[in-house]
Amino acid sequence: MASTRKRTTHRSSSGKKLYAVRDSKGRFVDIQTYERAHRADLKKTSTAEKQRKKK
C-alpha cells in the first residue's frame, strides 16, 4: 500500500461502524470495524514522527 487508500464508512447489522477500503476499480479490498482500524492507525508511526525522531 504505497499511498493512503480512501475509506468509506458503513454500519453493520448490529450497528457498529465499519470502514470499507476499495481498490482502484471500486471493489472492496478490506472491511474492518472502526474500532480495529482506529487502533491500528494509532499504533502506526507517521512519516513526520519518524523524521522528528531521526533529528
N, C-alpha and C positions, 0 to 999 in steps of 0.2 A: 504494500500500500504506500506508494510514493507520495501521493497527495491526499489531503483530507477528503474523505467522502462525505457527501451530504446525507444527513439522517432525517427521515420523516417520522413523525410521531403518530402512533395509533393507540388504541386501547384494547386490552384483551377482554375475553368474555367475562372474566372475574373483575374487570375494572382497573387492572394495573396498567400503568403507562408503558408503552413499548416503543423502541426505536427500530426502524427498518432501514437497512443500508441497501442501496440499489447499485447495480453496475451501470456502465455507460449505455446499455440497451434498455434500462429501466426495469430489469428483472431483480428480484430480491436476492441478495447475496447473504445477508445475515439479519436475523431478527432477534433482538435481545431485550430484556426488561430494562427500563430506565435505571433501576437500582444497580444492576450489574454493570451497565455501560458507564454510569456515573462513577462507580467505584474504580473501574479500570482507567478512566480519564484522570482521576485524582492520583492514581498510582504512577502514571506515566510522567516522566520529566520532559518538559518542553525544551525546544531548541534554545530559547532565550535563557532558561535556567541553566542549561549546560554551558552556555557561553560565559555566564556570570561566574560559574564555579571554576572555570579554567583560569580566570584572572587572579 
